[in-house]
Amino acid sequence: MTPASSAERSLRVRVISPSTAAFSGTAESVIAPAHDGAMGILYGHAPMVVLLGEGLLRIRTGDGPRHFRVARGFLQVLDNTVAVLAEEVEPAADS
């Protein structure tokens, strides 16, 4: 049995708001501002839906980090797909 490649063990991530589709791609991890604190998501995460708070959404891709300021909305994890639907989304400086 061979180990899965990083492409096979990546998350599919979409970040959208009513006015924009801010990000769609693959990622190694996501750190999101849930309403009650930050939460991390890796490949194989259990299915869930959480209420977003306000703060920095951090997406680690193979090409480097992507950061967005998000406010209010929902995040869903299902079958290694992370869907972020926020009322407000704007790019933030990558650090």
TAWO-V954967 format. One record per helix or strand. SS is the DSSP state (@ for helix, = for strand). FROM is the first residue (numbers start at 0). TO is the last residue. If there is no record, write none. Layout:
# TAWO-V954967
ss;from;to
SS;FROM;TO
SS;FROM;TO
This chain:
# TAWO-V954967
ss;from;to
=;10;15
=;20;26
=;28;33
=;36;41
=;47;60
=;63;77
=;80;91
